Amino acid sequence: MESIVESGNGKGGHGEETRKLQYTGGSSYIVSLPKKWIQELGLKQGDHVTILRQGNSTLQIAPASKRVAKEQKDATIEVAKDNNPYFIARKLIALYFLGYNVINVVPKDGRLQVEQREVIKNIARRILMGTEIIADSAAGITLQVLINLLDLSVDAAFKRMLLIAKSMYRDVMMALRENNAELAEEVIKSDDEVDRFSFYIVRQLKIAIKNEHLLKEIGLEEPRNCLGYRLVAKSVERVADHAAIIAKDIIEMRQPANKDIVEKIDEMCNFALEVLDDACLSMFKRDYEAADRAIEKARKVDEMEKAIIKSISKPRDASEMYRVKLITENVRRVSECASDIAEIVLNMTVQQTIRKS
């Protein structure tokens, strides 16, 4: 016997429903699917669904990935002459988060102002990952998000984001040793790259949380993990921000920092990055015990900071003490962010530890 599935007029797509099995054509069984489920996924007659057998008595039905990946959402922003460019930018970012593929920015009357156009193009190039400007004139700008929802998983995006943030600290420590303002400038620019990945992750999570099939496609087991990943991405974004703060201070330095102090700060920084690695690894592995160990390890960074401050018995001037305190405080923030990530992992994995026990 052959079993096939077709769409029907059922009630909502959530919760348990009972459907009548029908026999047709002398060889096939048919059961209707909830209409709301079909509409939410943008499916239509003729589209394919996959049917996966799970155990002896359960079938899992899901739309084919290609159909979902091609879904298009368009939006238009109407701009007045006196609209602040950054007001437009914030609206643009919000629509990107909501999963729109094509965003049109058009003037209500007349044309877009030069400053408005420049800010919109700058935001698209610097912050909105996968976004290209496909039309640009005084009559309007059209942006298209070309990156596919399934091209880059949340985990993969997060790993790249983490690598950039860590490299910022290695570069900023080198800039501190060499009193290298140019390298410090590069660190500040890298902060934009971290923001791009953070925004991309938020976009993916907002799209996937509405669709259980997409949620699994991007590598998450259940909707509640979306909040955890959002908070983790924010923590790594903060890690990069603190590196940028150190870089800005290096640019303003008038004389090289004390070499002995720099070595101690570098040691503290490397240890803080180790804690960050441990916390993030516990998230990728869903390891409760590893997350707990990372929280304990993070406390040592606070002790290292106090030891560095205490070792400065006679600063060359008041600005040196201020600078050392500013740098060590921002390095300590790395371990605090790592501890925050580890706590999120504890919340995400505590249930599985209860089941084990």
C-alpha positions as CSV (number, residue, x, y, z in Angstrom):
1,M,0.0,0.0,0.0
2,E,1.1,3.6,-0.8
3,S,0.5,6.4,1.8
4,I,0.3,10.0,0.6
5,V,-0.5,13.3,2.4
6,E,-2.5,16.3,1.0
7,S,-3.5,19.7,2.5
8,G,-7.0,20.2,4.0
9,N,-9.0,22.6,6.0
10,G,-8.0,21.9,9.5
11,K,-7.7,24.1,12.5
12,G,-4.5,25.8,13.8
13,G,-1.1,24.2,13.5
14,H,-0.3,23.8,17.2
15,G,-1.3,21.2,19.7
16,E,-2.7,17.7,19.2
17,E,-5.4,17.1,16.6
18,T,-7.3,14.1,15.4
19,R,-7.8,13.5,11.7
20,K,-9.7,10.8,9.9
21,L,-7.7,8.4,7.7
22,Q,-9.3,8.0,4.3
23,Y,-8.9,5.3,1.7
24,T,-8.9,6.3,-2.0
25,G,-8.1,4.9,-5.4
26,G,-8.0,1.4,-4.2
27,S,-4.3,1.7,-3.1
28,S,-3.7,4.9,-1.1
29,Y,-4.4,6.3,2.3
30,I,-4.9,10.1,2.7
31,V,-5.0,12.4,5.8
32,S,-5.5,16.1,5.6
33,L,-3.0,18.6,7.1
34,P,-3.9,21.7,9.2
35,K,-4.6,24.7,6.9
36,K,-2.9,27.2,9.3
37,W,0.3,25.1,9.3
38,I,0.3,25.2,5.5
39,Q,-0.2,29.0,5.4
40,E,2.4,29.7,8.1
41,L,5.0,27.9,6.0
42,G,3.9,29.5,2.8
43,L,3.3,26.2,1.1
44,K,0.9,25.7,-1.8
45,Q,-0.5,22.8,-3.9
46,G,2.2,20.9,-5.7
47,D,5.0,21.7,-3.1
48,H,6.9,18.8,-1.6
49,V,7.0,17.7,2.0
50,T,9.3,15.1,3.6
51,I,7.9,12.2,5.6
52,L,10.3,10.6,8.1
53,R,9.3,7.5,10.0
54,Q,10.2,7.6,13.7
55,G,9.8,4.3,15.6
56,N,7.0,1.9,14.8
57,S,4.0,4.3,15.1
58,T,5.1,7.9,14.4
59,L,5.7,9.9,11.2
60,Q,7.3,13.3,11.1
61,I,6.1,15.6,8.3
62,A,8.2,18.7,7.3
63,P,8.3,21.0,4.3
64,A,11.2,20.6,1.9
65,S,14.1,23.0,2.9
66,K,14.4,24.6,-0.5
67,R,10.8,26.0,-0.4
68,V,11.3,27.6,3.0
69,A,14.7,29.1,2.0
70,K,13.2,30.9,-1.0
71,E,10.4,32.7,0.9
72,Q,10.5,36.4,0.1
73,K,9.4,39.2,2.4
74,D,9.3,42.8,1.1
75,A,9.0,46.0,3.1
76,T,9.1,49.7,2.3
77,I,10.2,52.7,4.5
78,E,8.8,56.1,3.5
79,V,11.2,58.9,4.5
80,A,10.4,62.6,5.0
81,K,12.9,65.3,4.3
82,D,13.4,66.1,8.0
83,N,13.8,62.5,9.2
84,N,17.0,62.0,11.1
85,P,19.2,59.6,9.1
86,Y,19.8,57.4,12.2
87,F,16.1,57.2,12.7
88,I,15.9,55.6,9.3
89,A,18.9,53.4,10.1
90,R,17.2,52.0,13.2
91,K,14.1,51.2,11.3
92,L,16.2,49.5,8.6
93,I,17.9,47.3,11.3
94,A,14.6,46.4,12.8
95,L,13.3,45.1,9.5
96,Y,16.5,43.2,8.9
97,F,15.9,41.5,12.3
98,L,12.4,40.6,11.3
99,G,13.6,38.6,8.3
100,Y,12.7,40.9,5.4
101,N,14.6,40.0,2.2
102,V,14.0,43.2,0.2
103,I,13.8,46.6,1.9
104,N,12.9,49.7,-0.1
105,V,13.7,53.2,1.2
106,V,11.8,55.8,-0.7
107,P,11.1,59.6,-0.1
108,K,7.6,60.7,0.8
109,D,8.0,63.6,-1.6
110,G,10.9,65.0,-3.5
111,R,14.0,63.0,-3.0
112,L,16.3,61.4,-0.4
113,Q,18.7,63.8,1.3
114,V,22.5,63.2,0.7
115,E,23.1,62.5,4.4
116,Q,20.2,60.1,4.5
117,R,21.5,58.1,1.6
118,E,25.0,57.9,3.0
119,V,23.9,56.6,6.4
120,I,21.6,54.0,4.8
121,K,24.5,52.7,2.5
122,N,27.0,52.8,5.4
123,I,24.7,50.7,7.6
124,A,24.1,48.2,4.8
125,R,27.8,47.7,4.1
126,R,29.1,47.8,7.7
127,I,26.5,46.1,9.8
128,L,23.8,44.1,7.9
129,M,25.5,40.8,6.8
130,G,24.6,39.5,3.4
131,T,22.9,42.7,2.4
132,E,23.5,44.3,-1.0
133,I,22.4,47.6,-2.5
134,I,20.6,46.7,-5.7
135,A,19.2,50.2,-6.5
136,D,20.6,53.6,-5.5
137,S,19.3,57.0,-6.5
138,A,17.8,60.1,-5.1
139,A,14.4,58.5,-5.9
140,G,15.1,55.6,-3.5
141,I,17.4,52.9,-2.3
142,T,16.6,49.1,-2.5
143,L,18.5,46.7,-0.2
144,Q,18.3,42.9,-0.7
145,V,19.5,40.3,1.8
146,L,21.1,37.7,-0.4
147,I,22.4,35.3,2.2
148,N,20.2,32.2,2.5
149,L,18.7,31.3,5.9
150,L,20.4,27.9,5.8
151,D,23.7,29.0,4.3
152,L,25.3,29.8,7.7
153,S,24.1,28.1,10.9
154,V,23.8,30.0,14.2
155,D,26.6,27.9,15.7
156,A,28.9,28.7,12.7
157,A,28.1,32.4,12.8
158,F,28.7,32.4,16.5
159,K,32.1,30.7,16.1
160,R,33.2,33.3,13.6
161,M,32.0,36.1,15.8
162,L,34.0,34.6,18.7
163,L,37.2,34.2,16.6
164,I,37.1,37.9,15.6
165,A,36.5,39.0,19.2
166,K,39.4,37.0,20.5
167,S,41.7,38.2,17.7
168,M,40.8,41.8,18.7
169,Y,42.4,41.1,22.2
170,R,45.5,39.6,20.7
171,D,45.9,42.7,18.4
172,V,45.1,45.2,21.2
173,M,47.7,43.6,23.5
174,M,50.3,43.8,20.7
175,A,49.3,47.5,20.1
176,L,49.8,48.1,23.8
177,R,53.3,46.6,23.8
178,E,54.3,48.5,20.7
179,N,52.3,51.7,21.4
180,N,51.0,51.1,17.9
181,A,48.1,53.5,17.2
182,E,47.5,52.1,13.6
183,L,47.0,48.5,15.0
184,A,44.6,49.9,17.6
185,E,42.6,51.6,14.8
186,E,42.3,48.2,13.1
187,V,40.9,46.7,16.4
188,I,38.2,49.4,16.5
189,K,37.2,48.5,12.9
190,S,37.0,44.8,13.8
191,D,34.2,45.7,16.3
192,D,31.9,46.3,13.3
193,E,32.5,42.8,12.1
194,V,31.5,41.3,15.4
195,D,28.3,43.5,15.3
196,R,27.5,42.2,11.8
197,F,27.6,38.6,13.0
198,S,25.6,39.5,16.1
199,F,22.9,41.1,14.0
200,Y,22.8,38.2,11.6
201,I,22.3,35.7,14.6
202,V,19.4,37.8,15.9
203,R,17.8,37.8,12.4
204,Q,18.2,34.0,12.2
205,L,16.7,33.5,15.6
206,K,13.7,35.7,15.0
207,I,12.9,33.9,11.8
208,A,13.4,30.4,13.2
209,I,11.6,30.9,16.4
210,K,8.3,31.1,14.4
211,N,9.0,27.8,12.6
212,E,10.0,24.6,14.3
213,H,11.3,23.1,11.1
214,L,13.6,26.0,10.4
215,L,14.7,26.0,14.1
216,K,16.2,22.5,13.6
217,E,17.6,23.4,10.2
218,I,19.8,26.1,11.8
219,G,21.0,23.8,14.5
220,L,18.7,24.5,17.5
221,E,16.7,21.8,19.3
222,E,13.9,23.9,20.8
223,P,12.5,27.5,20.8
224,R,13.7,28.3,24.4
225,N,17.3,28.0,23.2
226,C,16.8,31.0,21.0
227,L,16.7,33.3,24.0
228,G,19.9,31.7,25.3
229,Y,21.7,32.2,22.0
230,R,20.5,35.8,21.8
231,L,22.0,36.5,25.3
232,V,25.2,34.7,24.4
233,A,25.6,36.7,21.2
234,K,25.1,39.9,23.2
235,S,27.8,38.8,25.7
236,V,30.4,38.2,22.9
237,E,29.4,41.6,21.4
238,R,30.2,43.2,24.8
239,V,33.6,41.3,24.8
240,A,34.5,43.0,21.5
241,D,33.3,46.4,22.8
242,H,35.7,46.2,25.7
243,A,38.6,45.5,23.3
244,A,37.6,48.6,21.3
245,I,37.6,50.7,24.5
246,I,41.2,49.6,25.3
247,A,42.2,50.4,21.7
248,K,40.8,53.9,21.9
249,D,42.8,54.5,25.1
250,I,46.0,53.2,23.3
251,I,45.5,55.8,20.5
252,E,45.4,58.5,23.1
253,M,48.6,57.3,24.9
254,R,51.4,59.9,24.9
255,Q,54.2,57.5,26.1
256,P,54.7,53.7,25.9
257,A,53.3,51.6,28.8
258,N,55.6,50.0,31.4
259,K,56.8,46.7,29.8
260,D,56.6,44.7,33.1
261,I,53.0,45.8,33.6
262,V,52.1,45.1,30.0
263,E,53.4,41.5,30.4
264,K,51.2,41.0,33.5
265,I,48.2,42.4,31.7
266,D,48.9,40.2,28.7
267,E,49.0,37.1,31.0
268,M,45.7,38.2,32.6
269,C,44.2,38.7,29.1
270,N,45.2,35.2,27.9
271,F,43.7,33.6,31.0
272,A,40.4,35.6,30.5
273,L,40.3,34.4,26.9
274,E,40.8,30.8,28.1
275,V,37.7,31.2,30.4
276,L,35.8,32.6,27.4
277,D,36.8,29.6,25.3
278,D,35.7,27.2,28.1
279,A,32.3,28.9,28.5
280,C,31.6,28.8,24.8
281,L,32.8,25.3,24.4
282,S,30.4,24.2,27.1
283,M,27.6,25.8,25.1
284,F,28.5,24.0,21.9
285,K,28.7,20.7,23.7
286,R,25.7,21.4,26.0
287,D,28.0,20.5,28.9
288,Y,26.6,21.6,32.3
289,E,29.7,20.5,34.3
290,A,32.1,22.4,32.0
291,A,30.0,25.5,32.3
292,D,30.1,25.3,36.1
293,R,33.9,24.9,36.0
294,A,34.2,28.0,33.7
295,I,32.3,30.1,36.3
296,E,34.7,29.0,39.0
297,K,37.7,29.7,36.8
298,A,36.5,33.2,36.0
299,R,36.9,34.3,39.6
300,K,40.7,34.0,39.3
301,V,40.8,36.9,36.8
302,D,39.6,39.2,39.5
303,E,42.5,38.2,41.7
304,M,44.9,38.7,38.8
305,E,43.6,42.3,38.3
306,K,44.1,43.2,42.0
307,A,47.6,41.8,41.9
308,I,48.5,44.0,38.9
309,I,47.1,47.1,40.6
310,K,48.9,46.3,43.8
311,S,52.3,45.8,42.0
312,I,52.3,49.4,40.8
313,S,54.1,50.9,43.8
314,K,55.3,54.1,42.2
315,P,53.5,55.1,39.0
316,R,55.3,57.5,36.7
317,D,52.3,59.8,36.9
318,A,48.6,59.8,37.7
319,S,47.6,59.0,34.2
320,E,49.6,55.7,34.2
321,M,47.6,54.4,37.2
322,Y,44.4,55.4,35.5
323,R,45.4,53.7,32.3
324,V,46.3,50.5,33.9
325,K,43.1,50.4,35.9
326,L,41.1,51.1,32.7
327,I,42.8,48.3,30.7
328,T,42.6,45.7,33.5
329,E,39.0,46.5,34.2
330,N,38.1,45.9,30.5
331,V,40.1,42.7,30.4
332,R,38.2,41.6,33.6
333,R,35.0,42.2,31.8
334,V,35.9,39.4,29.4
335,S,35.8,36.9,32.2
336,E,32.5,38.4,33.5
337,C,31.0,38.0,30.0
338,A,32.3,34.4,29.9
339,S,30.7,33.7,33.3
340,D,27.4,35.1,32.0
341,I,27.6,32.8,29.0
342,A,28.4,29.8,31.3
343,E,25.3,30.7,33.5
344,I,23.1,30.7,30.3
345,V,24.5,27.2,29.5
346,L,23.6,26.1,33.0
347,N,20.0,27.3,32.4
348,M,19.9,25.6,29.0
349,T,21.2,22.2,30.2
350,V,20.0,21.9,33.8
351,Q,17.0,19.7,32.7
352,Q,19.2,17.1,31.1
353,T,21.2,16.8,34.4
354,I,18.0,16.2,36.3
355,R,17.1,13.4,33.9
356,K,20.5,11.8,34.3
357,S,20.3,11.8,38.0
